[in-house]
Amino acid sequence: MLKKIVVTGGSGRFGLILRKVKTKHKLFFPNKKELNILNYESIVKYIKKTNPKVLIHVAGLSRPMKIHDTEIAKSIDLNIIGTSNITKACAEKNIKLIYFSTNYVYPGKKGNYNEKDSLYPVNNYAWSKLGGEAAVHLYNNSLILRLCMTEKPFVHKAAFANVNNNFIYQEEVADILFSLLAEKGIINIGGKSQYIYNFARKENNKVKKIYLKKKMNKGIPLDSSMNLFKLKKILNKKF
């Protein structure tokens, strides 16, 4: 069934990927002037104009990670208050809300985290995303995606050979996203659990191998890999 879908953050890294995906749905990618997540009236006005059934909330503040330590007001505004505004607007019109969160909300010590495991964000970025989750959780017609997602090719010149996660490329997430529109609750999204270096070198064999040492471990989890059983079960039913 064709749906009207509004995507916030459409000019960001993932938004640009999503624009290229072929879909039967009608997508809207408002710019910041058309839909300002810090201005509730701006959100409501755009929703009334487009009348969407779904809103995919990708807009927010991510990199560089240190900005969440040096500019906490900006982090709070964009990732917590902005998400709260989006949630309130969606709740008012009963619009399905899909929120992009992060695997960093998990403690990052043992790995293989499932959606019901306890949370303890590893850095300020993750705390800001969990703050957004708190608002979205209040709204029943919503879906939280905890992602371990990155750009292709791998953006860094070096990668940790002792830090485990399950990176997935943005293009792969874009390909499955529309199969999750009817889902609610929380879903982990990622790829194979492996060391970051092993993931990165598949696309770039020139990437340098480095190791995370305890004294330099500031907001970087040793193992933030997620259990993907729920995602695989859903996708197996879809395809």
Buried (B, 14 or more C-beta within 10 A) or exposed (E): EEBBBBBBBBEBBBBEBBEEEEEEBEBBBBEBEBBBBEEBEBBBBBBEEBEBBBBBBBBBBBEEBEBBBEBEEEBBBBBBBBBBBBBBBBBEEEBBBBBBBBBBBBBBEEBBBEBEBEEBBBBBBBBBBBBBBEBBBEBEEBBBBBBBBBEBEBEBEEBBBBBBBBBBBBBBBBEBBBEBBEBBEBBBBBBEBBBBBBBBBEEBEEBEBBEBEEEEEEBBBBBBBBBBEBBEEBEEEEE
